[in-house]
Amino acid sequence: MTEQDILNVAKAYSAHNSISLGTLSLYAADDGKFFGRLEAGKSCTLKRANEILRWFSVKWPPDLEWPSDIRRPDGPRKAVA
């Protein structure tokens, strides 16, 4: 998994739901600048990446196909708000 993988998932989700990456950053990462920092070339910890991908997996719209080149987490290990 790479930062670009996380961005690809985020961009697919935001486009499908017609929300900005900044708004999605607030929902998925509780940080309005998270995806912007990734776009700027910054990184995140593996733990943080896994938490965010689990959030996406739980919230993923049923009518949107998960990106085939990115492994989808099995499920949340803790409740996702």
C-alpha positions as CSV (number, residue, x, y, z in Angstrom):
1,M,0.0,0.0,0.0
2,T,1.2,3.5,-0.9
3,E,0.1,7.0,-0.2
4,Q,-1.0,7.0,-3.9
5,D,-3.3,4.0,-3.2
6,I,-4.9,5.9,-0.4
7,L,-5.4,8.9,-2.6
8,N,-6.9,6.8,-5.4
9,V,-9.4,5.3,-3.0
10,A,-10.2,8.8,-1.7
11,K,-10.6,10.4,-5.1
12,A,-12.9,7.6,-6.3
13,Y,-15.0,8.0,-3.1
14,S,-15.1,11.8,-3.3
15,A,-16.0,11.9,-7.0
16,H,-18.8,9.3,-6.5
17,N,-20.2,11.2,-3.6
18,S,-19.6,14.7,-5.0
19,I,-17.6,15.9,-2.1
20,S,-14.2,17.6,-2.0
21,L,-11.1,15.9,-0.7
22,G,-10.9,18.4,2.1
23,T,-14.4,17.5,3.3
24,L,-13.6,13.8,2.9
25,S,-10.4,14.4,4.9
26,L,-12.5,15.6,7.8
27,Y,-14.8,12.5,7.6
28,A,-12.2,9.8,7.0
29,A,-9.1,11.2,8.8
30,D,-10.6,13.8,11.2
31,D,-8.1,16.2,9.6
32,G,-9.2,18.5,6.8
33,K,-5.7,18.7,5.3
34,F,-4.8,15.0,5.3
35,F,-5.4,14.1,1.7
36,G,-3.9,17.5,0.6
37,R,-0.7,16.6,2.4
38,L,-0.6,13.3,0.7
39,E,-1.1,15.0,-2.7
40,A,1.8,17.3,-1.8
41,G,4.1,14.3,-1.3
42,K,3.9,13.9,2.4
43,S,3.5,10.4,4.0
44,C,1.6,8.9,6.9
45,T,2.2,6.0,9.2
46,L,1.1,2.5,8.2
47,K,-1.2,2.5,11.2
48,R,-2.9,5.7,10.0
49,A,-3.2,4.3,6.4
50,N,-4.8,1.1,7.7
51,E,-7.3,3.1,9.8
52,I,-8.3,5.2,6.9
53,L,-8.6,2.3,4.5
54,R,-10.8,0.5,7.0
55,W,-13.0,3.6,7.3
56,F,-13.4,3.6,3.5
57,S,-14.1,-0.1,3.5
58,V,-17.0,0.3,6.0
59,K,-18.4,3.4,4.3
60,W,-17.9,2.3,0.7
61,P,-21.0,2.8,-1.5
62,P,-22.4,-0.5,-2.7
63,D,-22.8,0.9,-6.2
64,L,-19.1,1.8,-6.5
65,E,-16.5,-0.8,-7.3
66,W,-13.5,-0.9,-5.0
67,P,-10.3,-0.2,-7.0
68,S,-9.1,-3.6,-8.1
69,D,-5.4,-2.9,-7.7
70,I,-5.8,-2.0,-4.0
71,R,-6.4,-4.7,-1.3
72,R,-9.6,-4.0,0.6
73,P,-9.5,-4.4,4.3
74,D,-11.5,-7.3,5.7
75,G,-13.4,-5.1,8.2
76,P,-13.0,-2.7,11.0
77,R,-11.1,-3.7,14.1
78,K,-12.9,-1.0,16.1
79,A,-16.0,1.0,15.6
80,V,-15.8,3.6,12.8
81,A,-17.7,6.8,13.3
